[in-house]
């Protein structure tokens, strides 16, 4: 599992991507452009490659809709942790509302993270206030400046730890 201490070229690329992803331009066009591009890449690669995953660790999160009960899929960047755990943050392109997938995880914490086409059953845990600053420090070591999304959104971002489970 990759650690937050990555090689210099990787850190430079990630810092550049992180900077671009926080620009007003990207926050304005990203919500419209990225989902169809992600779907096209998933179709072409048969789900094995996420477009955003070419530059940053990405996964497809399969949740159960909080209201509908239907399966939902969202492509997300994640921060790997030891023991196969993953951190996902509900930045929602720094919009002022939480993304729907976060409500789905709160209502139904059992989900599936698809990483490189491999489905991994996970249990989601919302990071509490007691652990929040330590988790942000960990995320920021891998993604410098990522907390800028929280400041830009004007809300406290929901962060979830996805812990792999075994299927019963």
N, C-alpha and C positions, 0 to 999 in steps of 0.2 A: 504494500500500500504506500503510495507516495507520501512523503512527509512535507510539512509546511516549509522546510528548508530545502529548496530546490536549486538547481544549477542556475548560474548567472544568466545564460541566454533565455531560459524559461522564465525567470523572474522579470527580465526586460520585456518579453512578449506579454506576459500577464499584466505588468504595470501599464503597458501601452493599451491593452484591451480594457483594463479597468478604467483608465483615464477616458478612453473613447466612450465607454458604456455609461459614464456619468455626465457626458455632455448633454446640453439641451437638445441638440440635434438628434442624438440617438434616443433619448427619452421620448422625443416626439414621434419618431418614425419606427423605433424598435417594436412597439406593441403591434403595429400593423404589418411590418415587414418580416419579423423573425418567425412567428408561428407558421406562415405558409412555406417559408424557406426550410424550416425544420421538418415539416411534413414531407416536402419534396425529397429532402436528404434521406429521411426514414424510408420512403418508398423506394428510392434508388438503391439504398444499402440493405433493404429488407430489415430495417430496424437496428442494424448493428452499429451505425454511426450517426451521431447527432452533429449537426453543422457546428453548433457552439462547442461541441466536444473536440473539434479539431484544434482548438486553442486552449480550452480550459476543461477540467473534468466536468462532464455533464451526464445526466441521467434522465430517463423518462420516468416520471412518477405516476403510478396508477393508483388512483384513490376512488373511494365510493362517495358519490355526491351527497352532501349533507342534507339536502332537501329532496333531491330526485331519487337517490339510491342507485343511480346509474354509474357505471364505471366511467371515470374521466382520466385523461392523460395530459400531462404537462411536461415539457422539456425544461429542465432546470440545471443551473450550475450547482455544483456541490463542493464541499470541502471535506476531503477524506480525513478520518480519524483512525486511531489504532483499532484493531480487532474488527475491521470491516465496517465500522460505523461511518455514517455520513451526516454532515450538517447541511441543511438547506434553509435558506433565508427568504422570507416573503417580501422581497423588495418591490415587486410589481412595477418596475421601471420608475421608481420613486414617485408613483402616484399617491394620492392621499387616502386611498382605500386599500385594505388588505386584499391580496389575491384570493380567489375562490378556493383554490386548493388548500389554503391554510384552514379555512372553515371545515373543509372536508376532513382533514386530518384530526381536527379537534373533535368532530362528531364520530369519526371512524378511524381510529389510530392504526388499524391494521391495513397495510398497503403493500404495494410491490414497487421496488426500484429496479428499473431495467438499465443495466450498465453494460455497454458493448454488446447489446442484444441478449444478455443473460438476465432473466428475471430473478430477483432476490426478494423473497418475502421479508417485510420489515415491520417493526412496531415503531410508531412515531411518538416522541415525547417532546412536548413544548418546553423549551428552556425557560426555567424560572428566574426570577430576579436574583436569587442567591448565586446563580452560576453565570449570569448574563455577561458580566464584564470579562470574566476569564474566557468565555467562549468567543466574545468579540475579539479579544486579544489574539486568540488562536487563529480565527478567520483572517484577521488583518495581517498576520505574519505570512499567510499565503496570498492574500489579495489586498495589498496595501491600498488604503483609501476607500475600501468597500463600504465602510460605515457612513461614508458621505451620502449614500442612498437614504439612510435613516434621517439625516439632517435635512436633506432635500425634500423628503416626503412629509415632514412635519408630524410623523407618527412613530411609535415604537414598533420596529419591525418584529414580526414573529419569526423565531428561529426554532427549528425542530432538529432533534437528533433522531436519525433513522438507524435502528439497531436490527441487524439481521436476525430472523427467527427461523425455526424449523417448522415445516408444514406438518400439521397433525394428521 
